[in-house]
Amino acid sequence: MIKQEDNGTSLSELGAVASIITSVIAIPTIIAKYLFPTGEDKDMTNMINKMQNYDNGIRRLENGKKDIKKELAESIEKTEKDN
């Protein structure tokens, strides 16, 4: 027969095992959430597009195009609408 003391010990062991299993699953999930943010790729793409548009505008300005400010503003607006 199982004594009452043995039931208490086995329940506490079961609780400890459940805690370990939960922590093994939960901790890597939390770490992955902060290491790999979901919107990072979209933000990086948006930043690169804006930099390219700005660089193109500066090159046009250096080549003597007069309405560069207007074109640059339109280009930036188009990029923002696309994202």
Backbone bond lengths (Angstrom), bond angles and torsions (degrees), N, CA, C in turn:
res aa  C-N    CA-C-N  psi(-1)  N-CA   C-N-CA  omega(-1)  CA-C   N-CA-C  phi
1 M - - - 1.444 - - 1.530 110.36 -
2 I 1.323 114.20 153.04 1.462 120.65 178.52 1.524 108.63 -91.65
3 K 1.292 114.29 129.42 1.459 118.37 179.23 1.527 108.83 -80.93
4 Q 1.333 115.58 161.83 1.465 121.19 -179.18 1.529 110.37 -65.53
5 E 1.290 119.28 -34.04 1.457 122.76 178.83 1.533 110.63 -63.70
6 D 1.317 116.64 -36.66 1.453 120.58 179.58 1.527 111.59 -66.07
7 N 1.337 117.95 -35.62 1.468 121.02 177.47 1.518 110.65 -62.57
8 G 1.311 117.69 -42.56 1.463 121.04 179.26 1.515 111.80 -63.21
9 T 1.294 116.63 -40.97 1.465 121.29 179.42 1.522 110.82 -67.01
10 S 1.309 117.17 -44.30 1.460 119.37 -178.88 1.526 111.32 -67.74
11 L 1.331 118.23 -33.66 1.472 120.33 176.95 1.523 111.11 -67.95
12 S 1.322 116.82 -39.95 1.462 118.59 178.89 1.530 110.80 -68.77
13 E 1.324 117.55 -35.61 1.462 120.44 176.07 1.521 110.83 -66.00
14 L 1.314 116.45 -39.25 1.463 120.99 177.65 1.534 110.52 -63.25
15 G 1.321 116.71 -41.71 1.466 120.88 177.78 1.518 111.72 -63.89
16 A 1.339 116.74 -39.74 1.461 120.53 178.79 1.525 111.12 -65.12
17 V 1.312 116.48 -42.55 1.471 120.46 179.10 1.529 110.29 -64.77
18 A 1.316 117.12 -41.07 1.470 120.61 178.26 1.532 110.77 -63.42
19 S 1.312 117.37 -39.24 1.468 121.04 178.01 1.523 111.31 -64.11
20 I 1.312 116.68 -42.71 1.471 120.34 179.88 1.521 110.55 -64.66
21 I 1.319 117.10 -43.83 1.477 120.77 179.66 1.525 110.45 -63.08
22 T 1.322 116.52 -42.81 1.463 120.37 179.12 1.521 111.11 -62.78
23 S 1.325 117.23 -43.55 1.464 119.42 -179.20 1.523 111.67 -68.14
24 V 1.319 118.09 -33.86 1.466 121.14 178.37 1.522 110.21 -65.72
25 I 1.314 117.85 -32.28 1.468 121.31 179.25 1.527 111.16 -84.99
26 A 1.316 117.89 -43.71 1.459 121.83 -171.60 1.522 113.27 -74.94
27 I 1.312 118.64 -42.21 1.467 120.50 -174.96 1.527 111.99 -62.80
28 P 1.326 121.33 -47.94 1.471 119.32 177.15 1.531 113.09 -61.80
29 T 1.316 117.21 -33.01 1.464 120.28 177.86 1.525 110.61 -63.95
30 I 1.309 116.98 -43.87 1.469 121.43 179.46 1.528 110.26 -66.61
31 I 1.315 117.10 -42.07 1.466 120.48 178.77 1.530 110.61 -62.14
32 A 1.313 117.75 -44.53 1.470 121.54 -179.86 1.521 111.57 -63.46
33 K 1.318 116.62 -35.10 1.468 120.78 179.83 1.524 111.12 -60.82
34 Y 1.339 117.05 -39.93 1.460 120.00 -177.98 1.527 113.31 -88.39
35 L 1.305 118.56 -24.25 1.464 120.60 178.31 1.524 112.58 -78.19
36 F 1.321 116.79 -32.77 1.456 121.16 -175.76 1.524 110.43 -125.13
37 P 1.346 118.48 78.22 1.465 119.91 179.39 1.527 111.44 -62.67
38 T 1.313 116.16 147.10 1.469 120.23 -173.22 1.517 113.37 -73.78
39 G 1.317 120.11 -33.87 1.461 121.61 -175.66 1.509 114.23 -92.22
40 E 1.311 118.18 8.22 1.460 120.96 -174.66 1.525 112.31 -64.59
41 D 1.310 118.45 -41.77 1.463 121.16 -179.00 1.528 111.13 -63.60
42 K 1.316 116.64 -42.93 1.461 120.70 -179.96 1.527 110.37 -64.37
43 D 1.324 117.35 -43.22 1.461 121.01 179.47 1.520 111.49 -64.14
44 M 1.320 116.83 -41.13 1.461 121.20 179.98 1.530 110.24 -65.79
45 T 1.313 117.48 -42.21 1.464 121.35 178.37 1.520 110.68 -62.65
46 N 1.314 116.57 -42.68 1.461 121.52 179.08 1.525 110.53 -62.00
47 M 1.317 117.66 -43.72 1.454 121.30 -179.19 1.533 110.63 -65.07
48 I 1.311 117.50 -41.85 1.467 120.89 179.71 1.519 110.68 -64.85
49 N 1.351 117.61 -41.06 1.467 120.44 177.49 1.516 111.37 -60.84
50 K 1.324 116.99 -43.46 1.467 119.68 179.39 1.522 111.45 -64.52
51 M 1.317 117.55 -40.07 1.465 120.65 178.65 1.522 111.34 -64.51
52 Q 1.336 116.31 -41.21 1.463 119.60 179.27 1.525 111.23 -65.30
53 N 1.331 116.99 -41.86 1.464 120.04 178.37 1.522 111.19 -63.33
54 Y 1.315 116.19 -40.83 1.465 120.03 179.04 1.533 110.24 -65.07
55 D 1.329 116.79 -45.05 1.465 120.48 179.05 1.529 111.68 -61.23
56 N 1.336 116.94 -41.65 1.462 120.09 177.29 1.520 110.92 -62.27
57 G 1.313 116.64 -39.81 1.461 120.17 178.14 1.517 112.28 -63.72
58 I 1.314 116.58 -41.40 1.469 120.32 178.75 1.529 110.61 -65.23
59 R 1.308 117.33 -39.56 1.472 119.94 178.52 1.526 110.96 -64.01
60 R 1.328 116.07 -40.70 1.468 118.98 177.92 1.523 110.56 -64.14
61 L 1.317 116.31 -37.80 1.467 120.62 178.95 1.524 110.06 -63.93
62 E 1.310 116.27 -41.84 1.460 120.50 179.02 1.527 111.40 -65.60
63 N 1.319 116.78 -29.16 1.465 120.48 179.69 1.522 112.29 -83.33
64 G 1.317 118.31 0.04 1.456 121.29 173.42 1.504 115.64 96.61
65 K 1.290 119.77 13.72 1.454 121.05 178.23 1.528 108.56 -75.07
66 K 1.344 118.01 130.98 1.455 121.01 -170.71 1.525 113.89 -85.06
67 D 1.316 119.71 -35.45 1.458 122.26 -176.45 1.533 112.12 -91.15
68 I 1.305 115.58 38.00 1.462 119.35 -174.06 1.526 111.83 -67.03
69 K 1.333 118.24 -36.62 1.466 119.95 -178.87 1.521 110.95 -62.43
70 K 1.319 116.32 -42.59 1.456 120.68 178.93 1.528 110.78 -65.03
71 E 1.319 117.10 -45.34 1.460 120.79 179.54 1.524 111.50 -64.72
72 L 1.327 116.98 -39.04 1.454 120.89 179.96 1.526 110.63 -65.49
73 A 1.329 116.53 -42.53 1.464 120.49 178.04 1.530 110.66 -62.99
74 E 1.319 117.05 -42.40 1.468 120.78 178.62 1.529 111.07 -64.27
75 S 1.302 115.91 -39.76 1.455 120.29 179.58 1.527 111.40 -64.95
76 I 1.315 116.76 -41.01 1.458 121.16 178.83 1.519 110.42 -67.09
77 E 1.324 117.22 -41.76 1.472 120.73 177.58 1.532 110.52 -61.54
78 K 1.326 116.32 -42.14 1.469 119.96 179.50 1.529 110.49 -62.43
79 T 1.310 117.26 -42.10 1.460 121.09 179.09 1.527 110.92 -63.18
80 E 1.317 116.95 -42.77 1.454 120.63 -179.73 1.522 111.24 -66.25
81 K 1.338 117.62 -36.54 1.458 120.31 177.81 1.523 111.71 -67.39
82 D 1.335 115.70 -37.66 1.461 120.19 -179.84 1.521 112.21 -66.07
83 N 1.325 115.98 -28.97 1.475 119.64 -178.59 1.479 109.10 -98.03
